[in-house]
Amino acid sequence: MTDLRYWAGEFPGVLSTGWGRVVADDGHRGQTLGQGDVSRASPDRCGQRDRQREAAVRTAKLGPAERAESLAQMAERELDVLVVGAGVVGAGTALDAVTRGLSTGLVEARDWASGTSSRSSKLIHGGLRYLEMLDFALVREALKERGLLLERLAPHLVKPVPFLYPLQHKGWERLYAGSGVALYDAMSMTSGHGRGLPAHRHLTRSHALRIAPALKKDALVGALQYYDAQVDDARYVATLVRTATAYGAKVANRARVTGFLREGERVVGARVQDVEGGGEYEIHAKQIVNATGVWTDDTQAMVGERGQFHVRASKGIHLVVPKDRINAATGLILRTEKSVLFVIPWGRHWIIGTTDTDWNLDKAHPAASSADIDYLLEHVNSVLSVPLTRDDVEGVYAGLRPLLAGESDATSKLSREHTVAHPVPGLVVVAGGKYTTYRVMAKDAVDEAVHGLDQRVAECVTEDIPLLGAEGYRALWNARARIAQRTGLHVVRVEHLLNRFGVLAEEIFELIAAHPALGEPLPAAEDYLKAEIVYAASHEGALHLDDVLTRRTRISIETFDRGTRSAREAAELMAPVLGWDKDQIEREVEHYEKRVEAERESQRQPDDQTADAARLGAPDIVPR
């Protein structure tokens, strides 16, 4: 196995230590940067190249050592803000707080985005169906955020995606649906950030069938085509966390809040269990933000106070099938009796979803039943000339939407608006909302927390803070052919890495240059390079095999074996970085295989109760 021990340390050529301090490898000390000042590094008088040094400062490496250091530092001094929960809202809240100059901590009980934020439809969109509900404010807000993400904040991660809406009735439906899509585009343009997407267009049936030959001829009389955007949701959250760290936030995954610290009625901190390394920390903070999504009520219960609102979980499942199973050059959006169904382009695959059903069982591992899978296949097959079968399904995943309870008995009618509350002094709760508007939710949560701080605090600036990897991305994309020549990688590989890491792909290239064997594809998952597995453990906070195969990559849903054939090789690549011995490698592989089998078994069950029981047959891995 390739010796990667040095990669478990710092970035080659530059060592970063402590709270924003940079030390060059020739023994000379570089400029010390204050919290939040990482973007203002002066020219390095020690002769290091500016690009290399800037990358080292801005990258925010999240390896095991950095995690341990963050936990220790959070416990050493009182923070201004401690955020609980590292889904997209929690990670966004940490970035918002730290870029206002607040000392900020972020803790997550499991892995970044391990709940709802890794199991969405992976769309960044305004929500066409909310126009039909006349929720114009939500759509306008979401469309503005979509434009910001595409154009400024994360152009390397958020990409345009076309959708075809088949019309089944002549005359009135084209007028009705066309008016809605026209309004959608108009609202996008007036947001000031909508010029990056093509406008919608009306298509005849023959034109629609040329774009999507997979459709039955009698399934449409014409069509509309419009554009939205998509994202790898888990990768986006990991990048948000790293960006917050680059600006000075202290972060730790596998760090579970077990209770809150009180002084009278005021919440002044949290007890945090280090799930990975053992031990418990008391982390004091002037304000705590509860951003735990579908776990909001559980987290609130630790305070012993009744919450001002409740969060209800709605289950949505998705299927993944190979690209060649549906002959189309565009995504599809279909009406169902309950909601809408998307067929979404996803690299060499399609994502089909979603369902919308109430869920009151295990929140950590929502299970897809056989009935869920049949529901999606039945509805998508109603318009496909060559129907899909169970044998076509590569992957299945289930996620839970955090919806504000009490507005409707039907989860599909619950609002996607968010709510922020201050139920007791020192504790802010943010819940509801949708992935696309996470930045607005984060801003509102920090605004509320600021009311409890006895200090002057700057306004939100995240509208102008690109995520790590964004700055310079377009220039590197334009130079991808030259990069391919320089690195020896095929240009398709370079494009893949640029669209996953942006300019941070340079770190992957450096890793491959030092260890050429890491430039090879991972066996049985050839869309990913071995270097990406190593990098996930050394820089992105992955602590277990499941973190890498399920969230840092999407191998668990993009291969028919669901990652089991890649598991051992991936574990062996992670081992030197994480200090695993042979026994731990075996434990990681065995656990992953059991998880996959439990998921497969749950998907054979007829209903939610039996599916949940089957999925719980494979518990989470517990470190030795």
N, C-alpha and C positions, 0 to 999 in steps of 0.2 A: 504494500500500500504506500502511496506517495507520502513522504514525510512533510506534514503540514504544521509541525509544532510551532515554527516561528510565526505562522499566520494567526495562531491563537493570541499572539501579542498584538502590537500596534501596527499601524499602516507602515509598509516598508519604506525606510528612509526618513521617516519623521515619527517622533514619539509625542503623543498628546497625553498630558497628565493633569489631574486635578480639575479645578473649577475654571475651565476656559483657558488653561495655560498651555503654551506650546514650547516644546524643547526640541531643538534640532539634534540630529544624531551625531554631530561632531563635538558635542559637549557644550556648545554655546547656547545660552538661553535666549529665546526669542521674546517678543513683546508679550506681556501678560495682558489678557483681555478680560474685561469685566463681564459680569453676567449680562447677556443681551447685546454685547458688543462684538459678537463673533464675525460680523460682516465688515469690520473696519480694521483688518490686519494691515500693518504697515509693511513696506518692502523689507524682506529678510536680509539683515546685514551679514548674516552668516553664510550667504551664498546659495541658499536653497532656492530652487525655482519657485516663483510666485504661485504658479498653478498648483504645484504639488503641495505647497504649504497651505494654500487656501482650501484645497480639498481635505487636508487633514483636519483643519479647524472646523469646517462646515459639515463634515460627514456625520459626526455624532455616532461613533461606533458603539454598538450595544452587544457586547460580549458578556460572558459570565462575570468577568472581573468588574466591568462597569456596572453591572446590575448590583453586585454586592456593595460596591462603593456608594451607589445611589441610595440604597436602603440605609446604610450607615449614616450618610450625610443627612438624609431626611429626619433621622432620629436625633441628630446632634443639636439642631437649632429649630426654633419655631418658624414655620413657613407662613407666608401670607395666605396661600391657597393650596389645599390638598384636594385633588380630584380623585374620586373613587369610581373605577370603571374605565377601561380603555377600549371601548368601541369607538365609532367615529365621533360621537358627541363628546365623550370624555377626552379623547385625544385632541379634538378641536378646542375644547375648553382649556386644556393645558397649554396649547399653543397660544391661544388668545391671552391668557393670563400672563404668561412669561414675556410675551412681546409688549405688554403694557408696563414692564419693569417690575412685576411682582415675583417674589421668590415662590416657586411652584413645584409641587410634587404630584406624581401620578402613580397610582397603584392599581393593579389588575389581578383578580383572583386566579385567572387561568392564563391564556395567551392573548396577545393583542387581537382584537376582533374575533375572538373565539365564539361569541354568541351571534346575535343578529347581524352584525356588520361584516361577517364573512359568508352569509347565506342568503343574500338578497338576489334580486333579479339582475344585479350588476348594471343597472341603468342610472344615468344622471338625467333626469327629465322633469318637465314641468307638471306632468300628470294630466294628460288630455281628459281623462274621465272626471277630473275635478271641475273642469269647465262645465260639464253637463250638470254637475251639482251646484253650479253658479258660485263656486268658491274662487272668485277671480283673484283675490288678494294672495291666496296660497300659490296659485299658478304663476302669477306675476313675480312673486318672490323667488320661486323655484327656477323660473326661466332666467332671472338675473344671475342666480348662483350658477346655473348651468353655463352661461356665457363666461363668467369669471373663471371657472375651472378650465374650460376649453382654451381660453385666450391668454390667461395670465397666471393662474395659480398652479396648474398642473397639466400643461399641454402634453407632457410625456406619458401621462397616465389616463387621461380622459380623452376619448376619441369619438368623432361623429359616427353615427350608425343609421342607415336608412330603414324605414318601415313601410310596408305595403298594407293598406287597409282595403280588403275586398268589399265591393258594394254588391248587395244582393237584391236590391230593389231599384227599379228605374225611376228617374225623376226626383222624387222627394228626398231620397236618401243621399243622393249626390249633393243636393242643395243643403240639406241639414248637416251632414258630416263635413262637407266642403267649407261651410261657414265656420264650423268649429275649428278646423285646421287652419283656416285663414286667420281667425282671431288669435290662435296659438302663435302663429308666425309673427303677427303684428305686435303682440305683447312681447315677444322675444326681441324684436327690433327696437321697440320703445324702451326696453330695459337698458339700452346702451351697450349691450354685450351680445348681440344676436347676429352679427354680420358674418360670423364664421361658418354658418351652416347654410346649405342651399334652401331655397324656398320650396314649399310644397308644390305638387303638380297633379293635375287630373289625367288619368289614363283610361284609354279604351280597354275593353276586355282583351283584345288581341295584343295590345302593347303590354298589358299586365302579365299575360301568359308568356311573352318573350322574356320578361324579367324574372318571372317565377314559373317555369314550366311544370313544377311539381304540383301546381294547383289543378283541381278538377275543373274542366271547362264549364260545368254547370254550377260551380260554386260561386260564380261572380258574374256580374253584368258589366263591370268596370271596376276601377280602383282609384284610390288616392295614394300618393307617396309623399311622405314627409320625413324629416330628420330629427333625431334626438341624439343622445350621447351615452356611452357606456364606460365602465371602469372595472378593473379588478378590485373589488371592494376591500378585501383583506390586505392587499398590497398597498392600497391607498392609506389605510389606517396605519400600517407599519411605517409608512413614509411620514405621515403626520406626527407620529410619536418621535421619530428620529429628528424631524424638523424642530419640534419643541425642545428636544435635548440639545440641538445645536444652539439654541438661544438661551440655554441655561437651566431648563427644567430637569429635575431628577425623577427618573422613571424606573419602575420595577414591575415585571410581570411575575406570575406565580406568587403574588403577595396578597393574601386574602385579609380583608377587614373582618375582624371577629367581634368588634364592639366599638363603641364611641366613648371618648373621655368627656366627662362633664365637670363643670364648676357651677354648682347651682343649676339653673335651667339652661345655661349656655353649653353648647358643644365646643370643646377646645382641642379636640384631636381624635385620633383613632388608634386602636390596638390592631396591629398588622402582623399576621403570621407569615413567616417565610416558608411557604409550602415546599420550596425546593431545597433550601439549606437547613431548615429547622430554626427554631428560635422565634421569639416574638419581639416586636418593636413597638414602642409608644411614639407616635408621630404627632407632634403638636402643630396646630395651624390656627390662624385667626379666623379662617373661613374654610369650610369643607363643602365641596360640591358633589352631590350624589347623582351620578350619571350612569346608573346601572341598568337602564332599559327595562326589560321585562322583569328584572329582579328589584325594581324600585320599591315595591311594597315590602319585600323581605329586608332590604337594607334599612328602610324607614322603621321597621319593627324593632331594630336594635336600639333605637333611641327611646323607645317606650312611649312614643307620642303617636296619636292617630294622624295619619296623613291627610292633607287637604284635598287630595284626589287619589284615584286608584288607576293602576295600569293593567290593562287586559291583554293577554297574549293571543294573537291570531296566527295560526300555522299556515305557512306557504311552502309548497314543495316544488322542486324543479327537476326535470330530466335533462340529461346530456346525451346527445347522439352524434355520431360522426357526420361530418359535412356532406359526405356523398349520399347520405340517406334522404336528403331533401334537396332537390335540384332547384336552387334559387340563388339570385344575386342580391337579394335584399331580405331583411327581416320581415316578419308578418305580425300584424296585430288583429286579433279576432275577438268578436263579442261572444260572451257566454251568457247563460241565464243569470249568473251571479255577478260577474265582473268582466274583465278582459283577459285574454290569453295572448302571451307573447311567444314568438319564435325568434330567437335573438342570435345573430351571427356571433361566434365565439372562437376565433382562430380557425382551427381545423375541425370545429364542432359547432353544434347548435345547442342553445339552452332553451328549453320549453317550460313555460310556467306562467301563472302560478295558481295554486289553490288559495282558498281564504276561509279557514274554518277555526272555530273556537278551540283553544288548547288549555287544559288544566292539569296536565301531567308533568313529567320531568322537563324542566326548563333548559338544563344544560345540553341535553341530547334529544331534541324533538325527533320523533320517528315518522318516516313515511310508510304508510300502509299500502297493501295491495290495492285497496279501493282508491287511494290517492293517485296511484300510478295509472290505474284503469281510467280514471276521470280525465287525466291529461291526454292519454292516448286516444280516448274516444273523441274528445273535442278537436284535437289537431287532425285526426284522421277524417273528420267530417269534411275537410277541404282538400285533402291530399289525394292525388290520383294513385299513388302507390302507398298504401297505409304502412305505418310503423308498427312493429311488434315488440314484445318484451326483449327479444333477442337483439334488437337494435340499440337498446339502452346501455350506454357505457357507465353512466354515473347517475346517482340520485342524491339530492341533498334537501334537507328541510330546515327552515328557519322560522323564527317567531317575530312578528311585528309588535312593537310596544304601542298599543292604542290606548287613548284615554277612555276610561270606562264611564258608563252612565249616560252616554249620548244616544245610543241605539242598541237594540238587542242583537242586531246583525253586525258582525265584525266588518263586513264589507262597507257598511255605512258609517262606521266610526270615523271621526275626523282625524286627519293627519296633521292638524295643527299641534303645536307644542305648548307646554305650560311650564312656567318657572314659578317656584314658591319658596318662601323662607319660613318653614313651619315652626322652627325654634331658632333662637339666636345662635349664630355660628354655623348653621346648616342650610344650604341651598339645595333644592331639588329641581332637576330639569328632566322632563319626560315627554313622550309623544313624538310628533314630527316625522320627518322622512329623511333618508340618507342625503338627498340632494341639498337640503337646507341645514345641514349640520352646522355650518359656520355661523348662521344666524342664531341658532339655538345656543351655541357656545358663547356668542357675544351677549345674548340676553342673560345667560347664567352668570357670566363674569360681571356684567352690569349690576346684577342683583347682589352678588357677593361684595362688590365694592361698597355698597351701602353700609356694610358692617365693618369696614376698615376705617380706622382713624387716621387717614392719610389721603393726600391728593393723588389721584390715579389718572393716568392718561386714558384717552378714548381708545376704542378698538382700532387696530391697524391691520388686521389679518386680510382685509380686502386687497392689500398691497404687499403681502408676504408670500412670494412663491414658495412652493414646497421644495425640499431638497431634490436636486436633479433637474429642476425646471430651467434655471438660468443657464443659458447657452445650449439648451437642448436642440433648438431648431438649427443652430450652426453645426452641431455635431451630426444631426440628421442629414443635412446637406452634404456633409463630408463623409458619409457612411462608406462610400466606395473606397476612399483613401484609407479610412480606418480598417476596412477589410484587408487591404494590401499590407498595411502596417502590422496588423495582428496575425495575419494568416488565417483568419476566420472567414467563412463564406459571408457574403453581404447579407444574406437572409438571417444568419446568426447575429450579426451586428445589429440589424433592425430589431430583432427580438429583444436583445439586451437593452437597446436604447429606449424601447417602449415599455420596459419594465423598471429601468433604473435611471433613465435620463442620463445626465452627465456623470452620474456615479458609476455608469458602466465602465468608465476608465479604471475604476478599482478592480473590476472583474478582469479587464484586459491585463492589468498589472499582475494579478494573481496567476493568470494563465501564462504570462511571460515567464514568471518565476517557476511555475510547475506546468509544463506543456501538457501533461496528461489530463489536467483539469479542463482543457479545451475540448475534450471528447464528450459526446452525449452520454447521459445517464442510461444504462441498459434498461430496455423495456419502457423507457419514457424519453424518447429521443428528441422531443421538443425542448428539453432542458439540458444544459451543460452541467458537468460535475462541479464546475466552479461555483455555480449558483447554490448548490447544496452546502458547500463549505462556507460561502459568504453569508448564507442565512444564519448559520450558527455563530459566526465570528462577528457579524456586524448588525444583524437584524433581530437579535433577541430570541432566536429559536433555541429552545432548551430540550426538546424531545423530537423524536422522529415524526410523530403525528403533526407537530407544528410545521415541519418542512413539507411533508407530502400533501397536507390538507390546505395550508394557508400561504406559506411562502411560495410554493408552487401549487398547481391544481391537479397534480398527478392522481389524486384520490378520486377525481370525478372525470378525468380525461382519458382513462385507459380502462379497457374491459376487465383487467385483473384488479383494478382499483388501487394500484400501487404496490401490490404484494410482491410482484417480481422485481421491483426496484428497491424494496425496503432494505434488504441487507447491504447492498452497495451504498445506499444513502447513509445508513447508520455507520458504516465503516468510514465514510468520508467525514461525518460529523465527529467521530470519536476523538481524534487528536485535539480538536478545538475545545471540546467539552470535557476532556479527561476521562472518557469512558474506557473501562477495561472490557475484556471479552464477555464477561458475564452481563455487563450492562448492555452491550450490543445485543446479546441474545434476548434480554428482557424487553428492549425496545422493539425488536422485530416481532417477538411473540405477542406483545401487547397490540401492535398495529394489526397483525393478522387476525387476532381475536376481535378487534374492533370492526374490521371489515366483515367478518363472518356474522357478527351480531347485527350489523346493518342489513346485510343480505337477508338474514332470517326475519328481521322486522318487516322487510318489504314483501315477504310472503304472507304476512298475517292479514286477516280480513278487516281489522278495525284499529282504532287508535289505542285502545287498552291493551290488546295483545301485542301490537307493534311496539308499544312502549316497554312492556315487560321483556320482550325479546332483545331490544336495544340495550337495556340495562344489564344484560348478561355479560357485557364487557365494560367493567368499571374503568375510570381514569387511571393512568399509570401513576404510581406513587414512588418517588425517589427513595433509594435505600437510606 
